[in-house]
Amino acid sequence: MTKRVMRVLTQSPLFNAWSIALSDSETAEALAESLEAQFQPITVYSVLTVTDVVNVGLMSFVLTPASDPKLTNPDEVHKAFMGLKFTRPSGLKGILNRA
């Protein structure tokens, strides 16, 4: 079977209000009508819009003071080095851990 025939056989038909959408243009029209019915503009302006909620969340994140970073000590660095296998490269560049 050709790819075109396989695509036709695997697609399920899309139903709009009055018929089955068979062509690409009918499918596009049915999808447009469905999306238009589902997503309507907000007409009640007393309710916060999604962008307002996101802006408030971002501003609270930006204005929150950052915590102090957790510093390492020489013992933790030594343990990390001792856990490495020196004969194997650790990254994409192929540089050995011994370096």
Buried (B, 14 or more C-beta within 10 A) or exposed (E): EEEEEEEEEEEEEBEBEEEEBEEEEBBEBBEEEBEEEEEEEEEEEEEEEEEEEEEEEEEEEEEEEEEEEEEEEEEEEEEEEEEEEEEEEEEEEEEEBEE
